[in-house]
Amino acid sequence: MSEVIPNHPQEFWRPPTAPNAVSAAPMAEACRRCSTEFMVGAKFCHACGADRLLQLATAEASWIDSFDLLRVLEFQKLKEFFGLSAPSLIAFFAGLGCILAAMAVGFVYSEQNVADFQAIQLWRIQWLVAAIVAFSAGILLKKAGSGKP
């Protein structure tokens, strides 16, 4: 075993290894969730059970923290909150998108004369009919007993 790494001091409880040129990133000293100090050598927080994360630069940390808001938009949580099946929830969001598109038509296009006004109103009507179709599909796709009473 001594021929693996010549003249390298070895501790009795570790196998011989080559010294790494790249050092490991420093571990976080306090839990990001509950702010308690980690025990020496711990991989998890002893107070809340969170993983011990590597320290990040402040710019990266603030960028990653902005994704915490997206946890609210998880599909499974939305399904449970609304009490809808997956196809019904997709149809619901399609209907919401059509309503937003109907409202956006007025902001995107401006009318110069009566013909433009009529065309914009026709587009709004088409978006609202599409929203009615999407909401109706959501109602028809809803499974019996999947909704809240």
C-alpha positions in Angstrom: 0.0 0.0 0.0 2.9 2.3 0.6 3.8 2.4 -3.1 0.5 4.1 -3.9 1.6 7.5 -2.7 5.2 7.7 -1.7 6.2 9.7 1.4 2.7 10.8 2.2 1.7 11.0 5.8 -1.1 8.7 6.5 -3.4 8.6 9.4 -4.3 5.2 10.7 -8.1 5.5 10.1 -8.0 6.9 6.5 -7.0 5.2 3.3 -4.0 6.7 1.4 -5.2 9.4 -1.0 -3.5 11.8 -3.3 -3.6 15.4 -2.0 -6.2 17.4 -4.0 -5.0 20.5 -5.8 -8.6 21.8 -5.7 -9.9 22.3 -2.2 -13.5 21.7 -1.4 -15.8 24.6 -1.1 -16.4 25.7 2.5 -19.5 24.4 4.3 -22.0 26.8 5.7 -21.6 27.6 9.4 -25.2 28.4 10.2 -28.5 26.9 8.9 -30.2 29.0 6.2 -33.6 28.0 7.4 -33.5 28.4 11.1 -30.1 30.2 11.6 -28.8 27.7 14.2 -25.1 26.8 14.1 -24.2 23.4 12.7 -22.5 20.8 14.8 -19.0 19.9 13.7 -19.1 17.5 10.8 -22.9 17.5 10.5 -24.5 17.1 7.2 -28.0 18.2 8.4 -29.2 20.8 10.9 -29.9 19.3 14.3 -32.8 21.8 14.9 -34.8 21.7 11.7 -33.3 18.9 9.6 -32.3 21.0 6.6 -29.3 20.0 4.4 -26.1 21.7 5.1 -25.5 23.8 1.9 -22.3 25.0 0.5 -21.8 28.8 1.0 -22.8 30.7 -2.0 -21.8 34.2 -3.2 -24.4 36.8 -2.1 -25.4 37.5 -5.7 -26.1 33.8 -6.3 -27.9 33.4 -3.0 -30.3 36.2 -3.7 -30.9 34.9 -7.2 -31.7 31.4 -5.9 -33.8 32.8 -3.1 -36.1 34.3 -5.7 -37.1 30.8 -6.7 -38.7 30.2 -3.3 -41.7 32.1 -4.5 -42.2 29.5 -7.3 -42.8 26.8 -4.8 -46.3 28.2 -4.4 -46.9 27.5 -8.1 -46.2 23.8 -7.9 -48.7 21.8 -10.0 -49.6 19.3 -7.3 -50.2 22.0 -4.7 -52.4 23.8 -7.2 -54.4 20.6 -7.9 -55.0 20.1 -4.2 -55.9 23.8 -3.6 -58.5 23.9 -6.3 -59.6 20.3 -5.9 -59.3 19.6 -9.7 -57.9 16.8 -11.8 -54.9 17.5 -14.0 -56.8 18.0 -17.3 -59.4 20.1 -15.6 -56.7 22.3 -14.0 -55.0 22.7 -17.4 -58.3 23.8 -19.0 -58.9 26.2 -16.1 -55.5 27.9 -16.7 -56.2 27.9 -20.5 -59.5 29.8 -19.7 -57.6 32.3 -17.5 -55.1 32.8 -20.3 -57.9 33.5 -22.8 -59.5 36.1 -20.4 -56.1 37.8 -20.0 -55.7 37.8 -23.8 -59.2 39.4 -24.2 -58.2 42.1 -21.8 -54.8 42.6 -23.5 -56.3 43.1 -26.9 -57.5 46.5 -25.9 -54.0 47.6 -24.7 -52.1 46.2 -27.6 -54.3 47.6 -30.4 -55.8 51.1 -30.7 -58.7 52.0 -32.8 -58.5 54.8 -35.3 -62.0 54.5 -36.8 -65.2 52.5 -36.4 -63.8 49.5 -38.4 -60.9 49.2 -36.1 -63.2 49.3 -33.1 -65.4 46.6 -34.5 -62.3 44.4 -35.3 -61.0 44.8 -31.7 -64.4 43.9 -30.3 -64.6 40.9 -32.5 -61.2 39.7 -31.3 -62.3 40.2 -27.7 -65.4 38.2 -28.4 -63.3 35.4 -29.9 -61.0 35.3 -26.8 -64.0 35.2 -24.5 -65.7 32.4 -26.4 -62.4 30.5 -26.2 -62.4 31.1 -22.4 -65.9 29.8 -22.1 -65.0 26.7 -24.1 -61.9 26.1 -21.9 -63.9 26.5 -18.7 -66.6 24.2 -20.0 -64.0 21.6 -20.9 -62.6 21.9 -17.3 -66.1 21.3 -15.9 -66.6 18.3 -18.2 -63.1 16.8 -17.4 -63.6 17.2 -13.6 -63.8 13.8 -12.0 -66.7 13.1 -9.7 -65.7 13.5 -6.1 -62.4 15.3 -6.9 -63.8 18.7 -6.0 -64.3 20.3 -2.6 -67.9 20.2 -1.2 
